[in-house]
Amino acid sequence: MTQEVERNNAGLPVRELGKTGLKVSIVGFGGGNFVRPHIDETMSIRLVHTAIDAGMTFMDNAFEYADGEAERRMGLALKGRRDQVTLMTKVCARDRKTAQAELEESLRRLQTDVIDIWQFHEVNYDSDADWIFRADGAIEAAVAARQAGKIRFIGFTGHKSPHILQKMLDQDFAWDTCQMPINVLDAHYRSFQREILPQLNARGIGAIGMKSLGGLGQFITDLRLTAQQCRRYSLTLPISTLVCGIESLENLAQDLAIARDFEPMAAEEQQALLGSVEEEAGDGRYEYFKSTQLFDSKYHRQQHGFTIPN
């Protein structure tokens, strides 16, 4: 017998976000895409409004997206609608003082008094956990902000390697959320879904998926998979929500339809899809965010002292 799917008022399926008590739409609005150069402010706001009206109420963002423009535009779009969404943004700093300053700036840009989920952005370097948790590290800013009522929940993100996120999970800290790549190719290479996701589920940490199409849509353009296959595979796994990059009303309509009509893949279908990409997935050539620096933020590369080519 098929289990009844819980839906929000707009008819979109929702899931519990770990032990936070929040229920979030199974697809979320990616804050890194709706401010691309070809998208003007009016369209950015329209995309957010359309998403909210249709039930996509998990909002993703980060302090450094488009040098702050992503947070600014989302703040404009959420005027009068803030209570309709679960708002998440990310902090880039690793020290307490800078993290506190970034939080205040994020609150100002987003035009809100409280951020629902504040995540440490792009934990991609082996030393990140040590930096965040050392004396006067950014974790102190997060705990203080939660105590002050400026944030509600604390998490972290990363896209490079499971062993780096493991260092965050190994800290003596009760994490609320974790955001990471969840896609069909991931199962074969540096696999977050195999190494990290089971721990999140066991500990009641809300699992937030991303990069289900590869980040640039290369799973569609190069491997000839469909968006429906890729999104559906990711949503079949035990995650709370899947962040989707939205650049147009057409993108948004597609992802809303996939979510609204979602039915989990049977085990046989999952295995067939996994098998169809095994050869191409095994060396990470299509998961650029793991195997290259293409997705590595300039902010964090400079933070770690890497030279940025002109």
Phi, psi and omega in degrees: 000130182289131180288138180295132180271129177281134182232156175274184186298336179270000177091007179269138179299146177232157177224159176287140178266083182056224181260017183287338187089353178275148171242128188236151175299144185289346169241141181241161184269115181285124183279353182272348187252332189282005177238021177302155186307330182276000182250120180275172185300319181299316179291323177302313180294320179298320180298316180296314180299316181296320179298313181297314181300330182269000176101000177276095192245008172265119185251121180259142175200180176201150182306322188264358181298123179051039179054037177096349182293328180296316178293320182299314181292323178294323176300318177297317184292333184270001176303123181078000183231005186304323183283358180266355187231160165262114188259123178237135168221172188235146178256138182263331184296153177248351177251158186298311186298312181291323178297319177298318179295320179294323178298313180299322179292319178298317178299319180294312181297318183280354177055050181219159177268344183212138175256129184295314182227124178245118185243144172287122189279140168049062173282084188245356186242143185301335182268357185300313181300319179297318180294315183296325187259003178282172180304134184063025177279171186295336179299328179294323177294321181294314181296318179296320180294323177294317179296328180277354179081015180272337172225159181253319185224155187234133179213193180208161180226161175184152181227006189268307185201140179302326184295335178284318176293331177300325179296328176288318179294333181281350177290154178278076184209140180270089181291148176262323184215160173212131180246133186200165178296132175226105181204172186292328180285330182305330182300339186255353188208122180042060197278112174291322182291334180269323187264327186253316186304317179299325178292320179298314181298318181294329184262000180072028178269127181297123181264121181248117181270155176206170176058041180286341176256001179107352179096326176236012181077014185292339176293333179275309186287324186260324183260356177062026169282165177257156177300323180296317177299312186293312180296317184295320177300311182298318181289341176288334179285159185282069175248163180274317181206158180239114180286130183242134176285122184244118179240354182203164175297330178292316175304312183297314180299320179299311184288327175295319180294318178300316181292316184296324184261011188300131168228133182301147174287140171291157182304320181296321179292319177300313183296323179295319180292317177301317180294329183289341182243007186302316182298315183282337186272339192294340182245005176078011186296334179258350174264074186305325184294339175267316193262351179226178176263011184302325183259003182280123184299137175301322180305310185284328176296317178292323179302325180264010172082014177281141176286132180261116180299148177289000000 
